[in-house]
């Protein structure tokens, strides 16, 4: 399995997603725009070969890249 590196922001976004937060919620929590949150999500999804944020969060949790 290839080594996947998520940035700190990507990890934080996925952590909040794993806890059930929406993109808007995550943006408010992190004090970032929804557009910026979407960018972090898209990049993390690409790295994790995921079709959506839920799958990306699941894979990141499973791989030990984030902790809920």
Backbone atoms as SQL, in Angstrom:
CREATE TABLE atoms (id INTEGER PRIMARY KEY, chain TEXT, resi INTEGER, resn TEXT, atom TEXT, x REAL, y REAL, z REAL);
INSERT INTO atoms VALUES
  (1, 'A', 1, 'UNK', 'N', 0.846, -1.180, 0.000),
  (2, 'A', 1, 'UNK', 'CA', 0.000, 0.000, 0.000),
  (3, 'A', 1, 'UNK', 'C', 0.892, 1.245, 0.000),
  (4, 'A', 2, 'UNK', 'N', 0.592, 2.226, -0.874),
  (5, 'A', 2, 'UNK', 'CA', 1.433, 3.421, -0.945),
  (6, 'A', 2, 'UNK', 'C', 1.269, 4.292, 0.304),
  (7, 'A', 3, 'UNK', 'N', 2.307, 5.039, 0.603),
  (8, 'A', 3, 'UNK', 'CA', 2.262, 5.959, 1.735),
  (9, 'A', 3, 'UNK', 'C', 1.453, 7.184, 1.313),
  (10, 'A', 4, 'UNK', 'N', 0.495, 7.559, 2.124),
  (11, 'A', 4, 'UNK', 'CA', -0.345, 8.719, 1.841),
  (12, 'A', 4, 'UNK', 'C', -0.046, 9.780, 2.882),
  (13, 'A', 5, 'UNK', 'N', 0.245, 10.977, 2.417),
  (14, 'A', 5, 'UNK', 'CA', 0.490, 12.083, 3.327),
  (15, 'A', 5, 'UNK', 'C', -0.635, 13.100, 3.188),
  (16, 'A', 6, 'UNK', 'N', -1.358, 13.319, 4.291),
  (17, 'A', 6, 'UNK', 'CA', -2.374, 14.365, 4.339),
  (18, 'A', 6, 'UNK', 'C', -1.797, 15.561, 5.081),
  (19, 'A', 7, 'UNK', 'N', -2.115, 16.754, 4.590),
  (20, 'A', 7, 'UNK', 'CA', -1.680, 17.954, 5.303),
  (21, 'A', 7, 'UNK', 'C', -2.439, 18.053, 6.620),
  (22, 'A', 8, 'UNK', 'N', -1.963, 18.899, 7.513),
  (23, 'A', 8, 'UNK', 'CA', -2.647, 19.099, 8.793),
  (24, 'A', 8, 'UNK', 'C', -4.087, 19.548, 8.576),
  (25, 'A', 9, 'UNK', 'N', -4.301, 20.442, 7.618),
  (26, 'A', 9, 'UNK', 'CA', -5.656, 20.939, 7.325),
  (27, 'A', 9, 'UNK', 'C', -6.536, 19.819, 6.783),
  (28, 'A', 10, 'UNK', 'N', -6.004, 19.009, 5.883),
  (29, 'A', 10, 'UNK', 'CA', -6.780, 17.894, 5.345),
  (30, 'A', 10, 'UNK', 'C', -7.160, 16.926, 6.461),
  (31, 'A', 11, 'UNK', 'N', -6.231, 16.650, 7.349),
  (32, 'A', 11, 'UNK', 'CA', -6.517, 15.766, 8.483),
  (33, 'A', 11, 'UNK', 'C', -7.609, 16.355, 9.360),
  (34, 'A', 12, 'UNK', 'N', -7.517, 17.649, 9.639),
  (35, 'A', 12, 'UNK', 'CA', -8.511, 18.271, 10.518),
  (36, 'A', 12, 'UNK', 'C', -9.895, 18.267, 9.873),
  (37, 'A', 13, 'UNK', 'N', -9.958, 18.586, 8.599),
  (38, 'A', 13, 'UNK', 'CA', -11.246, 18.564, 7.892),
  (39, 'A', 13, 'UNK', 'C', -11.856, 17.169, 7.944),
  (40, 'A', 14, 'UNK', 'N', -11.054, 16.143, 7.681),
  (41, 'A', 14, 'UNK', 'CA', -11.572, 14.771, 7.698),
  (42, 'A', 14, 'UNK', 'C', -11.959, 14.336, 9.106),
  (43, 'A', 15, 'UNK', 'N', -11.227, 14.813, 10.104),
  (44, 'A', 15, 'UNK', 'CA', -11.579, 14.488, 11.486),
  (45, 'A', 15, 'UNK', 'C', -12.969, 15.020, 11.805),
  (46, 'A', 16, 'UNK', 'N', -13.217, 16.270, 11.446),
  (47, 'A', 16, 'UNK', 'CA', -14.541, 16.849, 11.712),
  (48, 'A', 16, 'UNK', 'C', -15.626, 16.147, 10.903),
  (49, 'A', 17, 'UNK', 'N', -15.314, 15.775, 9.670),
  (50, 'A', 17, 'UNK', 'CA', -16.280, 15.051, 8.840),
  (51, 'A', 17, 'UNK', 'C', -16.615, 13.703, 9.473),
  (52, 'A', 18, 'UNK', 'N', -15.597, 13.026, 10.004),
  (53, 'A', 18, 'UNK', 'CA', -15.817, 11.730, 10.663),
  (54, 'A', 18, 'UNK', 'C', -16.699, 11.880, 11.889),
  (55, 'A', 19, 'UNK', 'N', -16.691, 13.066, 12.479),
  (56, 'A', 19, 'UNK', 'CA', -17.533, 13.336, 13.650),
  (57, 'A', 19, 'UNK', 'C', -18.923, 13.833, 13.252),
  (58, 'A', 20, 'UNK', 'N', -19.214, 13.834, 11.950),
  (59, 'A', 20, 'UNK', 'CA', -20.545, 14.170, 11.471),
  (60, 'A', 20, 'UNK', 'C', -20.789, 15.632, 11.152),
  (61, 'A', 21, 'UNK', 'N', -19.741, 16.428, 11.105),
  (62, 'A', 21, 'UNK', 'CA', -19.907, 17.854, 10.809),
  (63, 'A', 21, 'UNK', 'C', -20.056, 18.075, 9.306),
  (64, 'A', 22, 'UNK', 'N', -20.867, 19.068, 8.934),
  (65, 'A', 22, 'UNK', 'CA', -21.039, 19.420, 7.532),
  (66, 'A', 22, 'UNK', 'C', -19.906, 20.346, 7.095),
  (67, 'A', 23, 'UNK', 'N', -19.826, 20.585, 5.804),
  (68, 'A', 23, 'UNK', 'CA', -18.809, 21.500, 5.276),
  (69, 'A', 23, 'UNK', 'C', -18.958, 22.894, 5.883),
  (70, 'A', 24, 'UNK', 'N', -20.188, 23.336, 6.027),
  (71, 'A', 24, 'UNK', 'CA', -20.440, 24.655, 6.626),
  (72, 'A', 24, 'UNK', 'C', -19.992, 24.656, 8.078),
  (73, 'A', 25, 'UNK', 'N', -20.342, 23.612, 8.822),
  (74, 'A', 25, 'UNK', 'CA', -19.915, 23.496, 10.225),
  (75, 'A', 25, 'UNK', 'C', -18.389, 23.528, 10.326),
  (76, 'A', 26, 'UNK', 'N', -17.743, 22.755, 9.469),
  (77, 'A', 26, 'UNK', 'CA', -16.276, 22.656, 9.500),
  (78, 'A', 26, 'UNK', 'C', -15.658, 24.023, 9.220),
  (79, 'A', 27, 'UNK', 'N', -16.206, 24.724, 8.246),
  (80, 'A', 27, 'UNK', 'CA', -15.717, 26.063, 7.936),
  (81, 'A', 27, 'UNK', 'C', -15.829, 27.002, 9.119),
  (82, 'A', 28, 'UNK', 'N', -16.954, 26.938, 9.830),
  (83, 'A', 28, 'UNK', 'CA', -17.144, 27.789, 11.004),
  (84, 'A', 28, 'UNK', 'C', -16.183, 27.397, 12.126),
  (85, 'A', 29, 'UNK', 'N', -16.017, 26.112, 12.345),
  (86, 'A', 29, 'UNK', 'CA', -15.116, 25.627, 13.393),
  (87, 'A', 29, 'UNK', 'C', -13.677, 26.049, 13.115),
  (88, 'A', 30, 'UNK', 'N', -13.265, 25.920, 11.852),
  (89, 'A', 30, 'UNK', 'CA', -11.880, 26.194, 11.493),
  (90, 'A', 30, 'UNK', 'C', -11.652, 27.647, 11.067),
  (91, 'A', 31, 'UNK', 'N', -12.728, 28.441, 11.061),
  (92, 'A', 31, 'UNK', 'CA', -12.657, 29.847, 10.629),
  (93, 'A', 31, 'UNK', 'C', -12.118, 29.973, 9.204),
  (94, 'A', 32, 'UNK', 'N', -12.630, 29.107, 8.323),
  (95, 'A', 32, 'UNK', 'CA', -12.244, 29.108, 6.918),
  (96, 'A', 32, 'UNK', 'C', -13.505, 29.152, 6.066),
  (97, 'A', 33, 'UNK', 'N', -13.370, 29.639, 4.832),
  (98, 'A', 33, 'UNK', 'CA', -14.524, 29.698, 3.934),
  (99, 'A', 33, 'UNK', 'C', -14.919, 28.287, 3.493),
  (100, 'A', 34, 'UNK', 'N', -16.158, 28.177, 3.055),
  (101, 'A', 34, 'UNK', 'CA', -16.633, 26.889, 2.561),
  (102, 'A', 34, 'UNK', 'C', -15.821, 26.478, 1.325),
  (103, 'A', 35, 'UNK', 'N', -15.428, 27.444, 0.515),
  (104, 'A', 35, 'UNK', 'CA', -14.602, 27.165, -0.664),
  (105, 'A', 35, 'UNK', 'C', -13.265, 26.540, -0.254),
  (106, 'A', 36, 'UNK', 'N', -12.640, 27.083, 0.772),
  (107, 'A', 36, 'UNK', 'CA', -11.358, 26.547, 1.248),
  (108, 'A', 36, 'UNK', 'C', -11.543, 25.140, 1.797),
  (109, 'A', 37, 'UNK', 'N', -12.609, 24.927, 2.542),
  (110, 'A', 37, 'UNK', 'CA', -12.911, 23.592, 3.075),
  (111, 'A', 37, 'UNK', 'C', -13.090, 22.611, 1.920),
  (112, 'A', 38, 'UNK', 'N', -13.834, 23.023, 0.887),
  (113, 'A', 38, 'UNK', 'CA', -14.033, 22.156, -0.278),
  (114, 'A', 38, 'UNK', 'C', -12.708, 21.799, -0.938),
  (115, 'A', 39, 'UNK', 'N', -11.783, 22.751, -0.992),
  (116, 'A', 39, 'UNK', 'CA', -10.472, 22.483, -1.579),
  (117, 'A', 39, 'UNK', 'C', -9.730, 21.414, -0.788),
  (118, 'A', 40, 'UNK', 'N', -9.729, 21.534, 0.536),
  (119, 'A', 40, 'UNK', 'CA', -9.067, 20.533, 1.378),
  (120, 'A', 40, 'UNK', 'C', -9.736, 19.167, 1.221),
  (121, 'A', 41, 'UNK', 'N', -11.044, 19.162, 1.144),
  (122, 'A', 41, 'UNK', 'CA', -11.780, 17.906, 0.977),
  (123, 'A', 41, 'UNK', 'C', -11.427, 17.254, -0.356),
  (124, 'A', 42, 'UNK', 'N', -11.460, 18.023, -1.435),
  (125, 'A', 42, 'UNK', 'CA', -11.144, 17.469, -2.766),
  (126, 'A', 42, 'UNK', 'C', -9.738, 16.880, -2.805),
  (127, 'A', 43, 'UNK', 'N', -8.785, 17.597, -2.226),
  (128, 'A', 43, 'UNK', 'CA', -7.404, 17.100, -2.229),
  (129, 'A', 43, 'UNK', 'C', -7.272, 15.812, -1.421),
  (130, 'A', 44, 'UNK', 'N', -7.934, 15.774, -0.264),
  (131, 'A', 44, 'UNK', 'CA', -7.882, 14.568, 0.570),
  (132, 'A', 44, 'UNK', 'C', -8.571, 13.403, -0.138),
  (133, 'A', 45, 'UNK', 'N', -9.711, 13.672, -0.779),
  (134, 'A', 45, 'UNK', 'CA', -10.420, 12.622, -1.506),
  (135, 'A', 45, 'UNK', 'C', -9.548, 12.052, -2.620),
  (136, 'A', 46, 'UNK', 'N', -8.841, 12.921, -3.331),
  (137, 'A', 46, 'UNK', 'CA', -7.967, 12.477, -4.421),
  (138, 'A', 46, 'UNK', 'C', -6.856, 11.591, -3.866),
  (139, 'A', 47, 'UNK', 'N', -6.238, 12.028, -2.781),
  (140, 'A', 47, 'UNK', 'CA', -5.133, 11.261, -2.190),
  (141, 'A', 47, 'UNK', 'C', -5.595, 9.897, -1.689),
  (142, 'A', 48, 'UNK', 'N', -6.827, 9.853, -1.176),
  (143, 'A', 48, 'UNK', 'CA', -7.361, 8.617, -0.594),
  (144, 'A', 48, 'UNK', 'C', -8.183, 7.802, -1.597),
  (145, 'A', 49, 'UNK', 'N', -8.250, 8.266, -2.843),
  (146, 'A', 49, 'UNK', 'CA', -9.013, 7.594, -3.890),
  (147, 'A', 49, 'UNK', 'C', -10.452, 7.338, -3.429),
  (148, 'A', 50, 'UNK', 'N', -11.076, 8.403, -2.933),
  (149, 'A', 50, 'UNK', 'CA', -12.438, 8.316, -2.400),
  (150, 'A', 50, 'UNK', 'C', -13.392, 9.127, -3.278),
  (151, 'A', 51, 'UNK', 'N', -14.626, 8.657, -3.386),
  (152, 'A', 51, 'UNK', 'CA', -15.631, 9.334, -4.205),
  (153, 'A', 51, 'UNK', 'C', -16.390, 10.412, -3.448),
  (154, 'A', 52, 'UNK', 'N', -16.303, 10.391, -2.123),
  (155, 'A', 52, 'UNK', 'CA', -17.007, 11.390, -1.329),
  (156, 'A', 52, 'UNK', 'C', -16.297, 11.581, 0.011),
  (157, 'A', 53, 'UNK', 'N', -16.737, 12.567, 0.747),
  (158, 'A', 53, 'UNK', 'CA', -16.068, 12.904, 2.006),
  (159, 'A', 53, 'UNK', 'C', -16.227, 11.797, 3.047),
  (160, 'A', 54, 'UNK', 'N', -17.360, 11.117, 3.020),
  (161, 'A', 54, 'UNK', 'CA', -17.587, 10.040, 3.978),
  (162, 'A', 54, 'UNK', 'C', -16.582, 8.911, 3.767),
  (163, 'A', 55, 'UNK', 'N', -16.383, 8.522, 2.511),
  (164, 'A', 55, 'UNK', 'CA', -15.419, 7.470, 2.210),
  (165, 'A', 55, 'UNK', 'C', -13.999, 7.920, 2.545),
  (166, 'A', 56, 'UNK', 'N', -13.693, 9.175, 2.258),
  (167, 'A', 56, 'UNK', 'CA', -12.354, 9.692, 2.573),
  (168, 'A', 56, 'UNK', 'C', -12.116, 9.647, 4.083),
  (169, 'A', 57, 'UNK', 'N', -13.103, 10.070, 4.869),
  (170, 'A', 57, 'UNK', 'CA', -12.960, 10.046, 6.328),
  (171, 'A', 57, 'UNK', 'C', -12.811, 8.609, 6.822),
  (172, 'A', 58, 'UNK', 'N', -13.611, 7.694, 6.271),
  (173, 'A', 58, 'UNK', 'CA', -13.525, 6.290, 6.663),
  (174, 'A', 58, 'UNK', 'C', -12.134, 5.727, 6.362),
  (175, 'A', 59, 'UNK', 'N', -11.647, 5.980, 5.160),
  (176, 'A', 59, 'UNK', 'CA', -10.326, 5.459, 4.786),
  (177, 'A', 59, 'UNK', 'C', -9.223, 6.055, 5.655),
  (178, 'A', 60, 'UNK', 'N', -9.320, 7.354, 5.925),
  (179, 'A', 60, 'UNK', 'CA', -8.313, 8.011, 6.761),
  (180, 'A', 60, 'UNK', 'C', -8.325, 7.424, 8.174),
  (181, 'A', 61, 'UNK', 'N', -9.516, 7.170, 8.717),
  (182, 'A', 61, 'UNK', 'CA', -9.621, 6.544, 10.036),
  (183, 'A', 61, 'UNK', 'C', -9.029, 5.135, 10.004),
  (184, 'A', 62, 'UNK', 'N', -9.407, 4.372, 8.995),
  (185, 'A', 62, 'UNK', 'CA', -8.965, 2.984, 8.865),
  (186, 'A', 62, 'UNK', 'C', -7.433, 2.892, 8.727),
  (187, 'A', 63, 'UNK', 'N', -6.858, 3.860, 8.045),
  (188, 'A', 63, 'UNK', 'CA', -5.415, 3.857, 7.807),
  (189, 'A', 63, 'UNK', 'C', -4.628, 4.512, 8.938),
  (190, 'A', 64, 'UNK', 'N', -5.338, 5.024, 9.938),
  (191, 'A', 64, 'UNK', 'CA', -4.677, 5.655, 11.060),
  (192, 'A', 64, 'UNK', 'C', -4.141, 7.047, 10.755),
  (193, 'A', 65, 'UNK', 'N', -4.658, 7.675, 9.692),
  (194, 'A', 65, 'UNK', 'CA', -4.218, 9.004, 9.322),
  (195, 'A', 65, 'UNK', 'C', -4.905, 10.090, 10.149),
  (196, 'A', 66, 'UNK', 'N', -6.071, 9.763, 10.699),
  (197, 'A', 66, 'UNK', 'CA', -6.783, 10.673, 11.599),
  (198, 'A', 66, 'UNK', 'C', -7.334, 9.857, 12.755),
  (199, 'A', 67, 'UNK', 'N', -7.700, 10.561, 13.809),
  (200, 'A', 67, 'UNK', 'CA', -8.325, 9.925, 14.967),
  (201, 'A', 67, 'UNK', 'C', -9.586, 10.709, 15.297),
  (202, 'A', 68, 'UNK', 'N', -10.654, 10.009, 15.574),
  (203, 'A', 68, 'UNK', 'CA', -11.904, 10.710, 15.894),
  (204, 'A', 68, 'UNK', 'C', -12.017, 10.981, 17.373);
